[in-house]
Amino acid sequence: LKMAWQHCQREAPERQQVIAFDGAYHGDTFGAMALGERGLFSAPFEPLLFAVARAPWPATWWGDGEIEQKEAQALQRLDELLQTPTAAVIFEPLLQGAGGMAMVRETFLQAVEQRAHAAGALVIADEVLTGFGRSGSLFACHRAGIAPDIVSLSKGLTAGFLPMGVTLASEALYQSFVGPEPDRTFFHGHSFTANPLGCAAAVASLELLEREPQRYTSIEARHRPHLEHLAEHRLVTKPRLLGGIAAFELPGDSGYLQPIGLEVQRLALEQGLFIRPLGSVVYLMPPLGINDGELAQCYASLQAVLDALPL
Ligand SMILES: Cc1ncc(COP(=O)(O)O)c(C=O)c1O
């Protein structure tokens, strides 16, 4: 976001608006909190967060009969917001993670990208969660068929093994930071920037991904029959699947501290399965190295948890 903002301050200072989506989560630093949906986590810091314009996120699931209407409303709102000069539009491509494993269609993101670029705004894709195979493609942006100007990456970069993040920028954006003038310099860095151990872990993980792409290209098909079976359970609603991430909902609210989520977590642990529901949203996001037997075991445990729920 700072890259996009600095670029606009120099090239198009009238662009003072940033657009994010309802339900977004981009992290816990002040800028990232400002971009994310406001709530429990950000409440104490509210006076310090800058204003962000927001468009609806038309989440969808298997058998969703209202998706066309939801997408049309979201795009209409986006069009309205883009009437104001905008520096950047930021989203989590195809799947909002912490906001409730909320999946959107590829065509929706294509429409968002097209509108943002037509309005001259930069497109930022936060692939911190979806990157490196999680979506079933190497990157969710590939799967969605979009080309953002900036991509943020972390988690899967080192297979979660060492802390490391990367921000990618298009060649054009990068070039706008090249030159002798001080205001072209991106002055910000971190104590551990380009940490050699982190880089080594990232390279090793990338080699594995390149050597065994079927790990991520096949994972959605491996989930599917299990989720189809689980979706028949009387308590399961809104089943959905993207790459290695399967999610569904139980009766109750989606708030982080909702009792149903804590109860599901407790019952699953009794089954030897550690999961972290987001309130009533239950999801599985196993590592790409999971084998068929282990995956089947996860679903069998979930089935047992649902059967044991006092609902
Ligand atoms: C989509 C997304 N963006 C950003 C973050 C924050 O990453 P970090 O904790 O490395 O700042 C997360 C973390 O869960 C995330 O899921």
The ligand as an ORCA input file, in Angstrom:
! r2SCAN-3c Opt
* xyz 0 1
  C      -4.624    -12.403      3.438
  C      -3.678    -12.028      4.540
  N      -2.995    -10.886      4.458
  C      -2.127    -10.523      5.406
  C      -1.926    -11.306      6.523
  C      -0.974    -10.820      7.564
  O       0.246    -11.339      7.419
  P       1.349    -11.039      8.531
  O       0.815    -11.631      9.784
  O       2.552    -11.713      8.014
  O       1.467     -9.562      8.622
  C      -2.603    -12.503      6.657
  C      -2.359    -13.348      7.837
  O      -3.079    -14.178      8.233
  C      -3.518    -12.881      5.647
  O      -4.233    -14.016      5.728
*
